[in-house]
Amino acid sequence: MNSHSNDNDFLVSNRRRWLQRSGATLAGALGMGSVGNLMLMPRSARAADYKALVCVFLYGGNDGLNTIVPTDTARYAQYAGVRKGLAIPQASLGALAGVNYGLHPSLSALAPVWADGKLAPVFNVGPLHQPLTKAQYRAATPNSASVPDSLFSHSDQQILWETGTADSLTRTGWGGRAAEALATVNPVISVAGTARFGLSSLQTPLVLPGPGATFGAYGMQPADLAWAPNAARKAAIDALYAQAQDVTLGDAYTQAQRNAFTMSERLGALVKVTPGGAGASAVIDAAFAPITVSGKITTPLGNQLYQIAKLVANNATVQGNKQVFFASMGGFDTHANQVVTGSPTEGEHAKLLKGLGDALGAFYGALKGLGLGDAVTTFTQSDFGRTFATNNSTGTDHAWGNQHLVLGGAVKGGATYGTYPELALGGNDDVGKDSWELQGRWIPTTSVDQYAATLLGWFGANESQLDSVLPNLANFGTARKLAFL
């Protein structure tokens, strides 16, 4: 391939001049090999087979042990005995009828989802290369292939969750690889910035801004073109990017730029819709009303899921009958002040779970009201769980296996999935052996691969595609999926 640095510098500077540099950009428009494949084919979504997966990543490591708590007498006593001042009072837990578990009271907005039979807790999930016992973990040599990379590290474990591997050097995410394997019309659409989860071999995620933001180039929006100078400028830009370049790289950049304009022209108006504003859906707005004040949604995750709800409702405009979305929340690294002393239902973790539960509840209600509940499955991911034992700062530290939530119309709710860890410091599920390391860092009994395979199997991936997307899945033999979908 020929290369001329002056030509490339010119093209890069043009892209940066004309595309907004805020959250309202196409993430791939500033990266080679990404937006070049974003040209959406004129193929409308078909209501009968439309499906969407929505990943909600909880950055920092959510305390799953306080998110879902056993309520039977023996295990609750174990839980309360080790958790001490962090233990959620049993009477405060949100009862999950039919199972011996309760939800943190801050997740009360999910009670209707459980009542509908559309919420499934999944226990002790985490990155694994293969099934792993405590004896195997303790016997493993440094850098053993049987143990995932850099356990208990935020950045590394985020990568392992997002890539669905045990190798922290993996570049592509399992969401991006799934979109590529299934040849979805769009790449992963992120409302939470560029994340490893959405990367494929050729594409970065399409990053959208929040409700009310401008998506596209300054002065190039349809309303702006009524002014003759803007119209002339747009025509000149279109002519510039229609010209063939004398280098392969230049052709790729101009194609990427054409696609970026096409995308923003189609989705710009939809992205800009706000609660109660022009073009807003009464059904979506009603579902999000509990977290909306004066036309603005009050939580970051609520804003993200409101944006996704609009995209799902207008799937014919987005195009394609399968779509993967990515949203996120931060702040879950609760080493200190996880609860208010003497009031374990209050504190930082309670606030975080309130934001999570309210946003998920609103999103579920919107999709149910739209008649699209069966078409969308939402699931959580997080760096890792947190230690069973508390620290000296009214908090918890980094662990490994964690509990997660899956919700949607296709979910087989009313039951739990996976194996809840043995609540015994130094027990079979705890990596620790000596007294100084008995903190309750559970070895996962369900892998990210099995969790993802269950979701992707519902999404339409066949067994061969699952093996290509999830490289460690074959190591789990016939136990490839759970039954929550």
C-alpha positions in Angstrom: 0.0 0.0 0.0 1.3 3.4 -0.9 1.5 6.1 1.8 2.0 9.8 1.7 2.1 11.5 5.1 1.0 14.9 3.8 -2.2 13.4 2.3 -2.9 11.5 5.5 -2.3 14.6 7.7 -4.7 16.6 5.5 -7.4 14.0 5.8 -7.1 13.7 9.5 -7.2 17.4 10.0 -10.3 17.7 7.9 -12.0 15.0 10.0 -11.1 16.8 13.2 -12.2 20.1 11.8 -15.7 19.0 10.8 -16.6 16.4 13.4 -17.5 17.5 16.9 -14.9 16.5 19.5 -17.4 16.0 22.3 -19.5 13.0 23.2 -21.6 13.7 20.1 -19.0 12.1 17.8 -18.9 8.8 15.9 -16.2 7.0 17.9 -14.9 5.3 14.8 -14.8 8.4 12.7 -11.4 9.3 14.2 -10.0 5.8 13.8 -8.8 3.8 10.8 -10.6 0.6 10.1 -13.8 1.4 11.9 -16.3 3.7 10.4 -15.3 2.4 7.0 -17.6 -0.4 7.7 -20.4 1.6 9.2 -22.3 2.2 6.0 -25.7 0.9 6.9 -27.4 -1.1 4.1 -31.0 -0.1 3.3 -32.4 -3.0 5.2 -35.3 -2.4 7.6 -35.6 -4.3 10.9 -38.4 -6.9 10.8 -40.5 -6.9 14.0 -40.8 -10.6 14.0 -37.1 -11.3 14.4 -35.7 -8.1 15.9 -33.5 -8.8 18.9 -31.2 -6.6 21.0 -28.7 -7.3 23.7 -28.0 -4.5 26.2 -24.8 -4.8 28.3 -24.7 -2.7 31.5 -21.2 -2.6 32.9 -20.8 -1.7 36.5 -17.3 -0.3 36.7 -15.3 -0.6 39.9 -16.5 -4.1 41.0 -20.1 -4.2 42.3 -20.6 -5.9 45.7 -22.8 -8.7 44.4 -23.0 -10.3 47.9 -25.0 -7.3 49.1 -26.9 -7.1 45.8 -28.5 -10.6 46.1 -28.6 -12.0 49.7 -29.6 -15.6 50.8 -32.6 -15.5 53.1 -32.7 -19.1 54.5 -31.8 -19.2 58.1 -28.5 -20.9 58.0 -26.9 -19.0 55.1 -28.2 -15.7 56.2 -26.6 -16.3 59.6 -23.3 -17.0 57.9 -23.7 -13.9 55.8 -24.5 -11.6 58.7 -21.8 -13.1 60.9 -19.0 -12.3 58.4 -20.4 -9.1 56.9 -21.1 -7.6 60.3 -22.0 -3.9 60.0 -22.3 -4.2 56.2 -25.0 -6.9 56.4 -28.4 -5.9 55.0 -31.1 -6.6 57.6 -33.1 -9.6 56.5 -36.4 -7.7 57.0 -35.2 -4.9 54.6 -34.5 -7.3 51.7 -36.8 -7.2 48.7 -38.4 -10.7 48.8 -38.0 -12.8 45.6 -41.0 -15.1 45.8 -40.2 -18.7 45.1 -36.5 -18.6 46.0 -34.4 -18.2 49.2 -32.9 -14.9 48.2 -33.7 -11.2 48.5 -32.6 -8.1 46.6 -31.0 -5.1 48.2 -33.8 -2.7 49.1 -32.4 0.0 46.8 -33.4 -2.3 43.9 -37.1 -2.1 44.7 -37.8 -0.8 41.1 -37.0 -4.4 39.9 -39.8 -5.9 42.0 -42.3 -5.7 39.1 -39.8 -7.4 36.8 -39.5 -10.4 39.2 -43.3 -10.5 39.6 -43.5 -10.7 35.8 -41.1 -13.7 35.9 -38.6 -11.7 33.7 -35.6 -11.3 36.1 -32.9 -13.9 36.7 -30.0 -13.7 39.2 -26.9 -15.5 38.0 -24.5 -16.6 40.7 -20.7 -16.7 41.0 -19.7 -15.7 37.5 -16.2 -14.6 36.5 -13.4 -14.9 34.1 -12.1 -18.5 33.7 -9.9 -20.3 31.2 -11.4 -23.6 32.2 -13.2 -25.1 35.2 -11.0 -24.5 38.2 -11.0 -26.0 41.7 -9.4 -24.5 44.8 -6.7 -27.2 44.8 -5.9 -26.5 41.1 -5.8 -22.8 41.8 -3.4 -23.3 44.8 -1.2 -25.6 42.8 -1.0 -23.4 39.7 2.5 -21.9 39.0 2.9 -18.2 38.3 1.6 -17.2 34.9 -0.2 -20.6 34.6 -2.5 -20.7 31.6 -5.2 -22.2 33.8 -5.6 -19.1 35.9 -6.8 -15.8 34.3 -4.4 -12.9 34.0 -3.9 -10.3 36.8 -6.7 -11.3 39.1 -8.1 -8.6 41.4 -6.8 -5.8 39.1 -9.5 -3.4 37.9 -8.2 -2.7 34.5 -7.2 -6.3 33.7 -10.5 -7.8 35.0 -12.5 -5.3 33.1 -10.7 -6.4 29.9 -11.3 -10.1 30.7 -15.0 -9.5 31.2 -15.4 -7.3 28.1 -13.3 -9.6 25.9 -14.6 -12.9 27.2 -11.1 -14.3 27.6 -8.5 -15.1 30.3 -5.9 -13.0 28.5 -5.7 -9.3 29.4 -3.8 -8.6 26.1 -6.9 -9.5 24.0 -7.8 -6.5 21.8 -11.4 -7.3 20.6 -14.5 -7.6 22.8 -17.0 -10.4 22.8 -19.8 -8.0 21.8 -17.8 -6.8 18.8 -16.8 -10.3 17.8 -20.4 -11.4 18.0 -21.6 -8.5 15.9 -18.9 -9.4 13.3 -19.7 -13.2 13.4 -23.4 -12.6 13.0 -22.8 -9.9 10.3 -25.0 -7.4 12.0 -25.8 -4.3 10.0 -24.4 -2.0 12.7 -21.4 -2.4 15.0 -22.0 -2.4 18.7 -23.7 0.9 19.6 -22.3 2.4 22.8 -24.0 5.2 24.8 -21.1 5.1 27.3 -18.0 5.9 25.3 -15.6 3.6 23.5 -15.2 0.3 25.4 -13.2 -2.9 24.7 -16.5 -4.8 24.7 -17.6 -3.4 21.3 -14.3 -3.7 19.4 -14.1 -6.2 16.5 -11.2 -6.8 14.1 -12.4 -4.1 11.8 -14.7 -1.8 13.8 -14.9 0.3 16.9 -18.3 0.8 18.5 -20.5 3.6 17.3 -20.6 6.0 20.2 -23.7 8.1 20.6 -24.2 11.1 22.9 -27.0 11.5 25.4 -30.5 12.8 24.8 -30.6 16.3 23.5 -27.1 16.4 22.2 -26.1 17.1 18.6 -24.9 14.1 16.7 -22.8 15.1 13.7 -20.9 18.1 12.4 -21.3 21.6 13.6 -23.2 23.7 11.1 -24.0 20.6 9.0 -27.3 19.6 10.6 -30.4 19.6 8.3 -31.7 22.8 9.8 -28.4 24.5 9.3 -28.4 23.9 5.6 -31.2 26.5 5.0 -28.5 29.1 5.3 -26.7 29.3 1.9 -23.1 29.4 3.1 -23.7 26.2 5.2 -25.3 24.5 2.3 -22.4 25.5 0.0 -19.9 24.3 2.7 -21.7 20.9 2.9 -21.7 20.5 -0.8 -18.0 21.2 -0.9 -17.4 18.6 1.8 -19.5 16.0 0.0 -17.5 16.7 -3.2 -14.2 16.4 -1.4 -15.1 13.1 0.1 -16.5 11.8 -3.2 -13.1 12.2 -4.9 -10.9 9.2 -5.3 -7.6 9.5 -3.6 -4.3 8.3 -5.0 -3.5 6.2 -1.9 -5.4 3.3 -0.4 -5.4 4.8 3.1 -6.8 8.0 1.7 -9.7 6.1 0.0 -10.4 4.4 3.3 -10.6 7.7 5.2 -12.9 9.4 2.7 -15.2 6.4 2.8 -15.2 6.6 6.5 -16.1 10.2 6.4 -19.0 9.7 3.9 -20.4 7.0 6.2 -20.1 9.2 9.2 -22.2 11.9 7.5 -24.7 9.3 6.4 -25.0 7.9 9.9 -25.4 11.3 11.6 -28.0 12.4 9.0 -30.2 9.4 9.7 -29.8 9.2 13.5 -29.2 12.8 14.5 -32.9 13.8 15.0 -33.6 10.6 17.0 -30.5 11.1 19.2 -31.6 14.6 20.0 -35.1 13.7 21.3 -35.6 14.4 25.1 -38.4 13.5 27.5 -41.5 15.5 26.6 -39.8 17.1 23.6 -40.6 17.0 19.9 -40.8 13.4 18.6 -40.7 11.9 22.1 -42.6 8.6 22.8 -45.3 8.9 25.4 -44.8 5.2 26.3 -41.1 5.7 26.9 -41.5 9.0 28.7 -44.1 7.4 31.1 -41.8 4.6 32.0 -38.9 7.0 32.7 -41.1 9.5 34.5 -40.0 8.4 38.0 -36.4 9.5 37.2 -37.3 12.5 35.1 -37.5 16.1 36.4 -38.4 19.1 34.2 -37.7 17.1 31.0 -34.3 15.8 32.2 -33.5 12.3 33.4 -31.8 12.5 36.7 -29.2 9.7 36.5 -26.4 9.0 34.0 -27.5 5.4 33.5 -31.1 6.5 33.1 -30.0 8.8 30.3 -28.1 6.0 28.6 -31.0 3.6 28.8 -33.5 6.2 27.6 -31.3 6.7 24.5 -31.3 2.9 23.9 -35.0 2.7 24.4 -35.5 5.2 21.6 -33.2 3.3 19.3 -35.0 0.0 20.0 -38.4 1.6 19.4 -37.1 3.1 16.2 -35.2 0.0 15.1 -36.3 0.5 11.4 -34.5 3.8 11.4 -31.4 2.4 13.1 -31.6 -0.6 10.7 -30.8 -4.2 11.1 -32.7 -7.0 12.9 -30.0 -7.6 15.5 -28.3 -4.9 17.6 -25.8 -5.0 20.6 -25.8 -2.0 22.9 -23.4 -1.0 25.6 -24.1 1.2 28.7 -22.3 1.6 32.0 -22.2 3.0 35.5 -19.1 3.8 37.6 -18.3 4.2 41.3 -18.6 0.6 42.5 -15.1 0.5 44.0 -16.5 0.7 47.5 -13.4 0.3 49.7 -14.8 2.7 52.2 -18.1 4.1 53.3 -20.0 1.4 51.5 -22.7 1.8 54.1 -23.5 4.4 56.7 -22.4 3.1 60.1 -25.4 1.6 61.9 -27.6 1.9 58.8 -26.5 -0.7 56.2 -29.4 0.2 53.8 -27.8 3.6 53.3 -24.4 4.7 52.0 -22.5 4.7 48.7 -23.5 1.2 47.6 -27.2 1.9 48.3 -27.0 5.0 46.2 -25.4 3.2 43.4 -27.9 0.3 43.4 -30.8 2.8 43.6 -29.5 4.4 40.3 -29.1 1.0 38.8 -32.4 -0.4 39.8 -34.4 2.7 38.9 -32.9 2.9 35.4 -33.3 -0.8 34.7 -36.8 -0.7 36.0 -37.7 2.2 33.7 -36.1 0.6 30.7 -37.9 -2.7 31.3 -41.2 -0.8 31.7 -40.6 1.2 28.5 -39.9 -2.0 26.4 -42.9 -3.8 27.9 -45.1 -0.8 27.1 -43.8 -0.7 23.5 -44.5 -4.4 23.1 -40.8 -5.0 22.5 -40.0 -6.7 25.9 -39.5 -10.1 24.4 -37.0 -8.7 21.9 -34.5 -7.2 24.3 -32.4 -8.9 27.0 -30.4 -6.7 29.4 -27.6 -8.0 31.5 -24.9 -6.8 34.0 -21.2 -7.2 34.0 -18.6 -5.8 36.4 -14.9 -6.0 37.1 -15.2 -8.6 39.8 -17.1 -9.2 43.1 -16.0 -7.9 46.4 -14.6 -9.7 49.5 -17.0 -11.5 51.8 -15.1 -10.2 54.8 -15.3 -6.5 55.4 -12.3 -4.2 55.8 -11.5 -1.6 58.4 -13.0 1.3 56.4 -16.7 0.2 56.3 -16.1 -1.3 52.9 -15.0 -4.3 50.9 -12.0 -5.1 48.7 -11.3 -6.7 45.3 -12.4 -10.3 44.8 -13.3 -12.5 41.8 -16.6 -14.3 41.3 -19.8 -12.2 41.4 -23.6 -12.2 41.1 -25.3 -10.7 38.1 -28.7 -9.8 36.9 -30.4 -10.6 33.6 -33.8 -9.2 32.7 -36.1 -9.1 29.7 -39.2 -10.7 28.2 -37.3 -13.8 27.1 -35.8 -14.4 30.5 -36.9 -17.5 32.4 -37.4 -15.7 35.7 -38.7 -16.8 39.0 -35.6 -18.8 39.5 -31.8 -18.4 40.1 -29.0 -19.8 38.0 -25.5 -20.9 38.6 -24.2 -21.9 42.0 -24.2 -19.5 44.9 -20.8 -19.6 46.7 -20.2 -21.5 49.9 -20.3 -18.8 52.6 -17.3 -20.0 54.5 -14.0 -18.1 54.7 -11.3 -20.6 53.6 -13.9 -23.0 52.2 -13.9 -24.7 48.9 -14.9 -21.5 47.0 -12.5 -19.2 48.7 -9.0 -18.8 47.2 -7.5 -18.2 50.6 -6.0 -20.8 52.9 -3.7 -19.1 55.4 -5.3 -16.9 58.0 -4.0 -13.6 56.5 -5.8 -14.4 53.2 -9.2 -15.5 54.4 -11.2 -12.7 52.9 -13.8 -14.6 50.7 -12.6 -14.2 47.2 -14.8 -16.7 45.5 -13.5 -18.9 42.6 -16.1 -18.6 39.9 -18.3 -21.6 39.2 -19.7 -20.1 36.0 -17.4 -18.5 33.5 -17.9 -15.3 31.5 -17.9 -17.6 28.4 -20.9 -19.7 29.6 -22.8 -16.5 30.6 -22.1 -14.9 27.3 -22.9 -18.1 25.3 -26.3 -18.2 26.9 -27.0 -14.6 25.8 -25.6 -15.0 22.4 -27.3 -18.3 21.8 -30.6 -16.5 22.4 -29.4 -13.7 20.1 -29.0 -16.1 17.2 -25.4 -17.4 17.3 -25.0 -21.1 16.4 -22.5 -23.4 18.1 -19.7 -22.8 15.6 -20.2 -19.0 16.0 -20.1 -19.3 19.8 -16.8 -21.1 19.6 -15.3 -18.4 17.3 -16.6 -15.6 19.6 -15.7 -17.2 22.9 -12.4 -19.0 22.6 -12.5 -20.7 26.0 -16.0 -22.0 25.7 -14.8 -25.4 24.4 -12.9 -25.9 27.7 -16.3 -26.3 29.5 -17.4 -29.4 27.6 -21.1 -29.9 27.4 -21.8 -27.3 30.1 -21.7 -24.5 27.5 -24.8 -22.5 28.6 -27.1 -21.8 31.5 -30.9 -22.0 31.1 -32.0 -18.5 31.9 -33.0 -17.8 28.3 
